[in-house]
Amino acid sequence: MNKNANVNGQNKLGFTALQVAIQADNDAVFDVILQHEQVNPNLKTNDEHPALYYAYLKLDVGVSHYAESLLRHGVQTDSLYSSQGCADLLQILIKQGLRDAAVHLAGHARNLNHVNVEGETALHLACQRGYNELVSKLISLGANPNLLTNEFRQSALHYAAQSNATECIEAFIRHNISLEQSDNPDEQKILSNFNLRDINSDTPISLALNLRFKDLVPLLISGKADINMRNGKDLTLLHQAIIKEDANTAVYLLDQGVDINALTSENETPLQLAIHCRLPEVVDALCVKGVDMSAPDRLGNCALWAALDSGQEAIASILVSHGADTDCWGPGPEGCKQTLLHRAIDENNETAAIFLIRSGCDVESARMAGNNGEGSEEVKGGHRPLHLCCMWGLENVARALIEHRASVTAQDADLKTPLHLAIENQQDQIISLLLSVPEIDLTRLDKTGLTPFASALTLRNHKSAQAILDKLPSAAEQCNSKGQNFLHVAIMKGDIESALFLLTVNVDVNSRVQDALLAPPIHLAAKYGSETLVRSLILAGARVDDKDSQKRTALHVASEAGNAPAVTALLQNNADYDALDMAGDNALHIAVREGHLNVVRVLLTECSIDAECLNIKGRNSLHELCRYGKDNAAAICELFLECMPKYPINTPDVYGNSPLLLAYMNGNANLCRVLVKANACLGTENAERVTIFNYQVPSKQLLTKLLDQLAQSAPWAHTDSCQECGKGFSITQRTHHCRHCGRALCNKCSDQEVPIIKFKENKPVRVCQVCFTVLKTGSC
């Protein structure tokens, strides 16, 4: 140095003698060189390190002499490193973790707000590394805490939050407090802004939440961070805490007075988010704060339904405990209005339905039409929740409804009870459940007049019918509006299966229809049923000779209905075949009157019925046949004569009408021919002196054919006067008979004589004028 050596000379690494002396800890040489008037202590090595950098390396290990000497000498404290993003010496010390050196230099740095190419200050880097002492010193020396980085626009507080640097944040808080409490604030010192947004619009507190540093939240709030500030996704701190499923932080925020009704960009409330994220503690805290529990979410669901639909009974219980509406009337199918219970049942969500029931929801209301009458189709059924359960087979829900006193006898628009619907839908378990309820009314009629028992029979649900009978033995004896019980109806419908079922449960087989006729079941079976049903009733104890109000027996009814198999069954079971009704008719009277040939055959061949019995009008069966003769009357008459060749075919009724006269007056030509062939008397006249000869008809053609048909002389008629002119017979006025037709005539009216060759009468015999003309010309 005395010989003019270059004190600033640098080796190939760019080190000066001063820098080497510091590295070698040669304080004597260091002091000599530093005192040289030409020394330049600011020269940098190839790595851009000045002598002060190496001095601070020594300071970090407890040797402060070099740094203090250089600082007294007035070296530059803000040397820049172009190769390291334009960082200054302070930033380099921080990056290299030289905490004590950085703190020492901070007190001598001329520009604490120097930014590197990233826009970072020493304060940013100190917060990033959690150097709380350095942070405290920097801000106390006036470093700007609100400078933002270039790309991400983050403040030092953002860096502290990202690094979970609790003590650094506390330093900012203390700084703000000291400034606010100072009577003479330093104008160079700036309050730390806890609500600055970064490029994503995140404040330090929202950034902490995003990174799940939940312990920082209360600390940042104490620093006056705005708890209702929204981030770039338009989420408040509460939204973010809930989405991160950070229940403790969310509850803390609520305790700090955060806005409980703030909506997300998708119009979701904190409550809806808490339910979605399954956070019961947060839901409870929100409810305590008085959150609106009825507000619908974007799907139109209230909070209670959102919880139930996602299977969160715990949250649902919390909502109910805080007074949530368990009905929450809202839109239903086709625009109608429905409760949550209706919806749960409709969607087959038994768990939700049972929860609502146990929580005290309305269990009796049916759906209602919308404000403008929408959903009328859904509403018109008038189905209550229990009705719906019976339709869809939701046994557990039905049980819960019954346990909570839902009416088991309520009727829908069709007057159907839940039991009606359960039977119609074959819901056996629910049927048993309903029948176990003491209050159930098994006598209720629906609009069609059916009780539950009747519905079971109609649908052939005999298991349910039996269960109803076990509950109410008299159910089978209930009558409809026509006075008919179930056995009567089953027989009339020909429902053998139901009828046989009723017989197996020992219903009264002799119960009468409660109407004017008072018909017992066996009468109905004789009229509507099969032989099997008749025999089954008899085997079950039906009285075969029971009479109705008209004194008709089952045999009368079967004969009228033409039910020959039933007639056979009755006769084989000792039915009284000679029983008479109020009109004095026996079964044969009725059978011939109705023209039932098959029944007549059974009666004439399988029993000894009195075919000559006269009714109160003095008519026997043949009279009835001729009076009411159907198309097959002639065949029936032939059957009569076949079975009873000696049947008195000329017996008159109470009015004097013979069977032939009745048949002739009714124009039954075939029947007349059969009777004439059987040698019926042609001349019989009734009480009004009417015969087939003087009865007024449009044409005498039938009479001509009958006379022409005669194969033998007809039986003679016996009267008091001439059947042609009407003159009375006396001693002087003798009675003569036409040898052809048998009529009783006077001498004058029978003065014609002609041989009747067909009778093998070769000699002329006395005949009437009518027969004379027929025999001569073939017409009257």
Residue pairs with C-beta under 8 A, 6 or more apart in sequence:
1 7
1 32
1 33
1 36
7 16
7 17
7 18
7 33
7 36
7 38
7 39
8 16
8 38
8 39
8 40
8 43
9 16
9 17
10 16
10 43
10 45
11 20
13 45
13 46
13 47
14 43
14 44
14 45
14 46
14 47
15 23
15 45
16 40
16 43
16 51
17 29
17 33
18 30
18 33
18 34
18 39
18 41
18 43
18 51
19 43
19 45
19 49
19 51
19 54
21 27
21 29
21 30
21 33
22 30
22 51
22 54
22 55
22 58
22 66
23 54
25 58
25 63
27 65
27 66
30 66
30 69
31 69
33 39
34 41
34 69
34 70
34 73
41 50
41 51
41 52
41 70
41 73
41 75
42 50
42 51
42 75
42 76
42 79
43 50
43 51
44 50
44 79
47 83
48 79
48 80
48 81
48 82
48 83
48 84
50 75
50 76
50 79
50 89
51 66
51 70
51 75
52 67
52 70
52 71
52 75
52 76
52 77
52 79
52 89
52 105
53 79
53 89
53 92
53 93
54 66
55 66
55 67
55 69
55 70
56 67
56 89
56 93
56 98
56 101
56 104
56 105
57 98
57 101
58 64
58 65
58 66
58 67
59 66
59 67
59 100
59 101
59 104
60 98
60 99
60 100
60 101
64 104
67 101
67 104
71 77
71 108
77 89
77 90
77 105
77 108
77 109
77 110
78 88
78 89
78 90
78 109
78 110
78 111
78 114
79 88
79 89
80 86
80 87
80 88
81 87
81 88
81 89
81 92
84 92
84 95
84 116
85 116
85 117
85 118
86 116
86 117
87 95
87 116
88 109
88 111
88 114
88 116
88 122
89 105
90 102
90 105
90 106
90 109
90 112
90 114
90 122
91 114
91 116
91 120
91 121
91 122
91 125
93 101
93 102
93 105
94 102
94 122
94 125
94 126
94 129
94 131
94 134
95 125
97 129
99 131
99 133
99 134
102 122
102 126
102 131
102 134
103 131
103 133
103 134
103 137
106 112
106 122
106 134
106 137
106 138
106 141
107 137
107 141
109 122
112 121
112 122
112 123
112 138
112 141
112 142
112 143
112 144
113 121
113 143
113 144
113 147
114 121
114 122
115 121
115 147
117 150
118 149
118 150
118 151
119 147
119 148
119 149
119 150
119 151
120 149
121 143
121 144
121 147
121 156
122 134
122 138
122 143
123 135
123 138
123 139
123 143
123 144
123 145
123 147
123 156
124 147
124 149
124 154
124 155
124 156
124 159
125 159
126 134
126 135
126 138
126 156
126 168
127 135
127 156
127 157
127 159
127 160
127 163
127 165
127 168
128 159
128 160
128 162
128 163
128 165
129 163
129 165
130 160
130 163
130 165
130 167
130 168
131 168
132 165
132 167
132 168
132 170
132 171
135 156
135 160
135 168
135 171
135 172
136 171
136 174
136 175
139 145
139 171
139 172
139 175
139 189
139 192
140 175
140 189
142 186
142 188
142 189
142 190
144 190
145 155
145 156
145 157
145 172
145 175
145 190
145 191
145 192
145 193
146 155
146 190
146 192
146 193
146 196
147 155
147 156
148 154
148 155
148 196
148 198
151 199
152 158
152 198
152 199
153 197
153 198
153 199
154 162
154 198
154 199
155 193
155 196
155 198
155 204
156 172
156 192
157 169
157 172
157 192
157 193
157 194
157 196
157 204
158 196
158 198
158 202
158 204
158 207
159 165
160 168
160 169
160 172
160 204
161 169
161 204
161 205
161 207
161 208
161 211
161 213
161 216
161 220
162 207
162 211
164 208
164 211
164 213
164 215
164 216
166 215
166 216
166 219
169 204
169 216
169 219
169 220
169 223
170 219
172 192
172 194
172 223
173 192
173 219
173 222
173 223
175 189
175 191
175 192
176 191
176 192
176 223
176 224
179 185
179 186
179 189
179 191
180 191
192 223
194 203
194 204
194 205
194 220
194 223
194 224
194 225
194 226
195 203
195 225
195 226
195 229
196 203
196 204
197 203
197 229
197 231
197 232
198 207
200 231
200 232
201 230
201 231
201 232
201 233
202 210
202 231
202 232
203 225
203 226
203 229
203 231
204 220
204 225
205 216
205 217
205 220
205 221
205 225
205 227
205 229
205 237
206 229
206 231
206 235
206 237
206 240
208 214
208 216
208 217
208 220
209 217
209 237
209 240
209 241
209 244
209 246
209 249
210 231
210 240
210 244
212 244
212 246
214 241
214 246
214 248
214 249
217 237
217 241
217 249
217 252
217 253
218 252
221 227
221 256
227 236
227 237
227 238
227 253
227 256
227 257
227 258
228 236
228 237
228 258
228 259
228 262
229 236
229 237
230 236
231 240
233 265
234 264
234 265
235 243
235 264
236 258
236 259
236 262
237 253
237 258
238 250
238 253
238 254
238 258
238 259
238 260
238 262
238 270
239 262
239 264
239 270
239 273
241 247
241 249
241 250
241 253
242 250
242 270
242 273
242 274
242 277
242 279
242 282
243 273
243 277
245 277
245 278
245 279
247 279
247 281
247 282
248 281
250 270
250 274
250 279
250 281
250 282
250 285
251 281
251 282
251 285
254 260
254 282
254 285
254 286
254 289
255 285
260 269
260 270
260 271
260 286
260 289
260 290
260 291
261 269
261 270
261 291
261 292
262 269
262 270
263 269
264 273
266 298
267 297
267 298
268 276
268 297
268 298
269 291
269 292
269 295
269 297
270 282
270 286
270 291
271 283
271 286
271 287
271 291
271 292
271 293
271 295
271 303
272 295
272 297
272 303
272 306
274 282
274 283
274 286
274 315
275 283
275 303
275 306
275 307
275 310
275 312
275 315
276 306
276 310
278 310
278 312
278 315
280 312
280 314
280 315
280 318
283 307
283 315
283 318
283 319
284 318
284 322
287 293
287 318
287 319
287 321
287 322
288 322
293 302
293 303
293 304
293 319
293 322
293 323
293 324
293 325
294 302
294 303
294 324
294 325
294 328
295 302
295 303
296 302
296 330
297 303
297 306
300 330
300 331
301 309
302 324
302 325
302 328
302 330
302 340
303 319
303 324
304 316
304 319
304 320
304 324
304 325
304 326
304 328
304 340
305 328
305 340
305 343
305 352
307 313
307 315
307 316
307 319
308 316
308 340
308 344
308 349
308 351
308 352
308 355
308 356
309 349
309 352
311 351
313 351
313 355
316 355
316 359
317 355
317 359
320 326
320 359
326 340
326 356
326 359
326 360
326 361
326 362
327 339
327 340
327 341
327 361
327 362
327 365
328 339
328 340
329 337
329 338
329 339
329 368
330 337
330 338
330 340
330 343
331 337
331 338
331 370
332 338
332 342
332 343
332 346
332 367
332 375
332 378
333 346
333 375
333 378
334 374
334 375
334 376
334 377
334 378
335 370
335 374
335 375
336 367
336 368
336 369
336 370
336 374
336 375
336 376
336 378
336 379
337 367
337 368
337 369
337 370
337 375
338 346
338 367
338 368
339 361
339 362
339 365
340 352
340 356
340 361
341 353
341 356
341 357
341 361
341 362
341 363
341 385
342 367
342 385
342 388
343 349
344 350
344 352
344 353
344 356
344 397
345 353
345 385
345 388
345 389
345 392
345 394
345 397
346 388
348 392
348 394
350 394
350 396
350 397
353 385
353 394
353 397
353 400
354 396
354 397
354 400
357 363
357 397
357 400
357 401
357 403
357 404
358 400
358 404
363 384
363 385
363 386
363 401
363 404
363 405
363 406
364 384
364 385
364 406
364 407
364 410
365 384
366 379
366 381
366 382
366 383
366 384
366 387
366 412
367 375
367 378
367 379
367 383
368 379
369 375
369 376
369 379
380 413
381 387
381 412
381 413
381 414
382 412
382 413
382 414
383 391
383 412
384 406
384 407
384 410
384 412
384 418
385 397
385 401
385 406
386 398
386 401
386 402
386 406
386 407
386 408
386 410
386 418
387 410
387 412
387 416
387 418
387 421
388 394
389 395
389 397
389 398
389 401
389 418
389 430
390 398
390 418
390 419
390 421
390 422
390 425
390 427
390 430
390 434
391 421
391 425
392 425
393 425
393 427
393 430
395 427
395 429
395 430
395 433
398 418
398 430
398 433
398 434
399 433
402 408
402 433
402 434
402 437
408 417
408 418
408 419
408 434
408 437
408 439
408 440
409 417
409 439
409 440
409 441
409 444
410 417
410 418
411 417
411 444
411 446
412 421
414 446
414 447
415 444
415 445
415 446
415 447
416 424
416 446
416 447
417 441
417 444
417 446
417 452
418 430
418 434
419 431
419 434
419 435
419 440
419 442
419 452
420 444
420 446
420 450
420 452
420 455
422 430
422 431
422 434
423 431
423 452
423 455
423 456
423 459
423 461
423 464
424 455
424 459
426 459
426 461
428 463
428 464
431 464
431 467
432 467
434 440
435 467
435 468
435 470
435 471
440 471
442 451
442 452
442 453
442 468
442 471
442 472
442 475
443 451
443 472
443 475
443 478
444 451
444 452
445 451
445 480
446 455
449 480
449 481
450 458
450 480
451 475
451 478
452 464
452 468
453 465
453 468
453 469
453 472
453 475
453 476
453 478
453 486
454 478
454 480
454 486
454 489
455 461
456 462
456 464
456 465
456 468
457 465
457 486
457 489
457 490
457 495
457 498
457 501
457 502
458 498
460 495
460 497
460 498
462 497
462 498
462 501
465 501
465 505
466 501
466 505
468 475
469 475
469 476
469 505
476 485
476 486
476 487
476 502
476 505
476 507
477 485
477 507
477 508
477 511
478 485
478 486
479 485
479 514
480 489
482 513
482 515
483 513
483 514
483 515
484 492
484 513
484 514
485 507
485 511
485 513
486 498
486 502
486 507
487 499
487 502
487 503
487 507
487 508
487 509
487 511
487 521
488 511
488 513
488 521
488 524
489 495
490 496
490 498
490 499
490 502
491 499
491 521
491 524
491 525
491 528
491 529
491 533
492 524
492 528
493 528
494 528
494 529
494 530
496 529
496 530
496 532
496 533
499 529
499 533
499 536
500 536
503 509
503 536
503 537
503 540
509 521
509 522
509 537
509 540
509 541
509 542
510 520
510 521
510 522
510 541
510 542
510 543
510 546
511 520
511 521
512 518
512 519
512 520
512 548
513 519
513 520
513 524
516 549
517 548
517 549
517 550
518 548
518 549
519 548
519 557
520 542
520 543
520 546
520 548
520 554
521 537
521 542
522 534
522 537
522 538
522 542
522 543
522 544
522 546
522 554
523 546
523 548
523 552
523 553
523 554
523 557
525 533
525 534
525 537
525 554
525 566
526 534
526 554
526 555
526 557
526 558
526 561
526 563
526 566
526 570
527 557
527 558
527 560
527 561
527 563
528 561
529 563
529 566
530 565
530 566
531 565
531 566
531 568
531 569
534 554
534 558
534 565
534 566
534 569
534 570
535 569
535 573
538 544
538 569
538 573
544 553
544 554
544 555
544 570
544 573
544 574
544 575
544 576
545 553
545 554
545 575
545 576
545 579
546 553
546 554
547 553
547 579
547 581
550 581
550 582
550 583
551 579
551 580
551 581
551 582
552 581
553 575
553 576
553 579
553 581
553 587
554 566
554 570
554 575
555 567
555 570
555 571
555 575
555 576
555 577
555 579
555 587
556 579
556 581
556 585
556 586
556 587
556 590
558 564
558 566
558 567
558 570
558 587
558 599
559 567
559 587
559 588
559 590
559 591
559 594
559 596
559 599
559 603
560 590
560 591
560 594
560 596
562 591
562 594
562 596
562 598
562 599
563 599
564 596
564 598
564 599
564 601
564 602
567 587
567 599
567 602
567 603
568 602
568 606
571 577
571 602
571 606
571 607
577 586
577 587
577 603
577 607
577 608
577 609
578 586
578 609
578 610
578 613
579 586
579 587
580 586
580 613
580 615
583 615
583 616
583 617
584 613
584 614
584 615
584 616
584 617
585 593
585 615
585 624
586 609
586 610
586 613
586 621
587 599
587 603
587 609
588 600
588 603
588 604
588 609
588 610
588 611
588 613
588 621
589 613
589 615
589 619
589 620
589 621
589 624
591 599
591 600
591 603
592 600
592 621
592 622
592 624
592 625
592 628
592 633
592 636
593 624
593 625
593 627
593 628
594 628
594 630
595 628
595 629
595 630
595 631
595 632
595 633
595 636
597 632
597 635
597 636
597 639
600 636
600 639
600 640
601 639
603 609
604 611
604 639
604 640
604 643
604 644
605 643
611 620
611 621
611 622
611 640
611 644
611 647
612 620
612 621
612 647
612 648
612 651
613 620
613 621
614 620
614 653
615 624
617 653
617 654
618 653
618 654
618 655
619 627
619 653
619 654
620 651
620 653
621 640
622 637
622 640
622 647
622 649
622 651
622 659
623 651
623 653
623 657
623 659
623 662
625 633
625 636
625 637
625 640
625 659
625 671
626 633
626 637
626 659
626 660
626 662
626 663
626 666
626 668
626 671
626 675
627 662
627 666
629 663
629 666
629 668
629 671
633 663
633 668
633 670
633 671
634 668
634 670
634 671
634 673
634 674
637 671
637 674
637 675
638 674
640 647
641 647
641 649
641 674
641 678
649 658
649 659
649 660
649 675
649 678
649 679
649 680
650 658
650 659
650 660
650 680
650 681
650 684
650 715
651 658
651 659
652 658
652 684
652 686
653 662
655 686
655 687
655 688
656 684
656 685
656 686
656 687
656 688
657 665
657 686
658 680
658 681
658 684
658 686
659 675
659 680
660 672
660 675
660 676
660 680
660 681
660 682
660 684
660 692
661 684
661 685
661 686
661 690
661 691
661 692
661 695
663 671
663 672
663 675
664 672
664 692
664 695
664 702
664 703
664 706
665 690
665 695
667 697
667 702
669 702
669 705
672 702
672 706
673 705
673 706
673 709
676 682
676 706
676 709
676 710
676 714
677 709
677 711
679 712
679 714
679 715
680 714
680 715
681 714
681 715
681 716
681 717
681 742
682 691
682 692
682 693
682 706
682 707
682 710
682 714
682 717
682 741
682 742
682 743
683 691
683 693
683 714
683 716
683 717
683 719
683 723
683 738
683 741
683 742
683 743
683 744
684 691
684 717
685 691
685 717
685 719
685 723
689 723
689 726
691 717
691 723
691 743
692 703
692 706
693 703
693 723
693 724
693 741
693 743
693 770
694 723
697 703
700 779
700 780
703 770
703 780
704 774
704 778
704 779
704 780
707 740
707 741
707 770
707 771
707 774
707 780
708 774
708 778
710 740
710 741
710 758
710 759
711 758
711 759
712 759
713 739
713 740
713 742
713 756
713 759
714 740
714 741
714 742
715 742
716 737
716 742
716 744
717 723
717 737
717 742
717 743
717 744
718 744
719 729
719 744
720 728
720 729
721 727
721 728
721 729
722 728
722 729
722 744
722 745
722 746
722 749
723 743
723 744
723 745
724 743
724 745
724 746
724 749
724 750
724 768
724 769
725 746
725 748
725 749
727 733
727 746
729 735
729 744
729 746
733 746
733 747
734 746
734 747
735 744
735 745
735 746
736 744
736 745
736 746
736 747
736 750
736 766
737 743
737 744
737 745
737 750
737 766
738 745
738 750
738 766
738 767
738 768
738 771
739 756
739 759
739 761
739 765
739 766
739 767
740 756
740 759
740 767
740 768
740 771
740 774
740 775
741 767
741 768
741 770
741 771
743 768
745 768
749 768
749 769
750 766
750 767
750 768
751 766
752 766
752 767
752 768
752 769
752 771
752 772
753 764
753 765
753 766
753 767
754 764
754 765
754 767
754 772
754 775
754 776
755 761
755 762
755 763
755 764
755 765
756 765
756 767
756 775
767 775
770 780
773 779
773 780
774 780
